[in-house]
């Protein structure tokens, strides 16, 4: 099954909102899917009753000497927000990262106003290891900080 149209229905609204990902809000569907499903990452989906309700990707955060740390991006469909989908994806990704031999997971750019995500990641043991002052232009709040979060796996 080609999941691309369903993945777009999940990631498109989040990209267009421009509140949580440092991606061009006007990027095309093709460019968004190329980003989310590129060859340098593994892409996963969550299905419920035949409908995709969440997706995440995992990739090495850096090349060479940094490839033992992975990076992930997660998006839940609007209809599934608040139902534990992101929690399930994070839990799955941590187990999968261990299986793949990664030694840690790093989120490079968590928008500080995305408090649901920050709280969720912290509940899994991620720590804020860096703060990028005013690094993200939020569409309604203006410039806000971005966080670097990390945990060992």
C-alpha positions, -999 to 999 in steps of 0.1 A, spaced: 0 0 0 13 34 -8 10 54 24 21 88 9 -14 103 5 -24 93 40 9 106 54 3 139 37 -31 141 53 -13 138 87 17 160 81 2 186 58 -20 204 84 9 205 109 33 219 83 7 245 71 0 256 107 37 264 111 36 261 149 59 231 156 82 223 127 108 246 111 96 238 77 83 262 50 46 265 56 40 267 19 61 237 9 45 215 -17 30 181 -9 57 165 -30 85 183 -11 69 175 23 67 139 15 102 138 1 114 153 34 94 129 56 101 98 36 136 105 22 161 77 17 181 87 48 153 78 72 129 51 81 93 62 82 66 45 104 28 48 106 2 41 132 -30 27 118 -64 24 135 -94 8 119 -77 11 85 -69 48 88 -34 62 94 -35 84 125 2 90 132 36 89 116 72 93 126 106 90 111 140 79 125 174 86 111 209 90 122 213 125 136 247 129 121 271 110 99 304 94 108 313 97 144 278 109 153 258 82 136 252 63 169 227 90 179 193 90 162 168 117 155 130 114 151 101 135 140 65 127 150 32 140 139 -3 128 149 -34 134 129 -56 162 141 -84 136 147 -61 116 170 -46 144 191 -47 137 228 -53 99 224 -19 86 232 -7 82 196 25 103 201 32 84 233 29 51 215 51 63 187 78 76 211 77 43 230 80 23 198 109 45 185 129 41 217 127 3 214 134 4 177 164 27 183 178 1 208 173 -27 182 191 -7 156 221 -1 178 216 36 185 230 48 218 209 79 222 181 99 207 182 136 202 155 161 192 173 190 175 146 216 174 116 213 198 97 245 197 94 257 233 58 266 230 49 231 220 44 222 256 25 190 249 55 176 232 80 189 257 60 174 286 57 141 267 94 139 259 103 147 295 80 119 307 102 95 286 133 108 303 145 133 277 163 163 291 167 197 278 204 199 269 203 232 250 182 262 243 183 282 211 171 317 220 144 331 197 153 305 170 117 299 158 93 324 143 59 312 155 30 324 133 11 340 162 35 343 192 65 357 173 100 346 180 102 318 206 130 295 218 138 261 204 150 233 226 175 205 221 164 174 240 183 142 245 182 108 262 203 76 261 187 45 247 
